[in-house]
Amino acid sequence: MNSADDIIDTQKLLAVTGYESCGDMKNNLLKQGIVCFDGKDGPWTTLSLINMAGMQKMGISMDNKDDQEGVL
C-alpha cells in the first residue's frame, strides 16, 4: 500500500461513520482518539492514524522497543 492509499478523505469518512455533517463526524473521531486534519474539502485522516488510535485504546504499545521493565 502506498501513502496515497493510506489517506481516508472526507467522503470516505462520512460513508464509513454514517454521519452527514463533517463537524459531527470529526468530533466523534477526535473523541475516539483519531487525529484528523482539515482539508479544503473537509476533515481527512490516514489508516495509520486510525490504527494507532485503536492500539492506544487496546493498551498496545506503539514503540518497537522490547519490554525492558526493570532494566536501567
N, C-alpha and C positions, 0 to 999 in steps of 0.2 A: 504494500500500500504506500503510495507517495503522499506527500504533505497535502496536496490538493484534495485527496480522497479523505483526509482526516478532518477537514473542515465541515462543520454542520451549520448551514446557513439558516436564516430566519424562517424560511418556508418549511424546511425540514423539521426545525424545532417546533413550529406551530402544529405541523401534522402529527408529529410523534407525541406531543404533550396534550393535544386536543384543545388547547387554548385558541381563542380567536383574537385576543388582544396581545400585542407584543409586550406591553408593560406587565400584564398579569403573568405571562409566560416567563419573562425574565426574573420577576420577583420570586416565582416559585423555584426556578433553577438556582438562584442565589441562596434561597433558604436551604436547599439541598447541598450547598457547598460547591456548586458547579460554577466555575469562573466563566463569565460572558463578557464579550466586547461589543461596543456599539459600532455598527457599520452604517453605511448610508441607507441600507435597506432594512435596518433593524439589528437586533442582537444576533450574535453568532458565537460559536464555541468550537472546540475540537473534540474528537473522540478521545484523545489522550487526556484532556481535562475532565471529561465525564468519567473516565476510568479512574483517574486519581481521586476524584470525589468519592466514588464508590469504595475504593480501597480504604480511604480515611474513615468512612462510616463503618467499615467492617473491622477497623483496627489493624489493618495490614500496613507494615512499614513500607515506605516508598523508596528507601535508600537501598543500595546494593551491598551494604556492609553486612558481614556476618554478625550475629548476635555476640557482642563482646562484653556482656554483663560481667562485672567483677574484674575486668582487666584494666589496669592503669595505663 
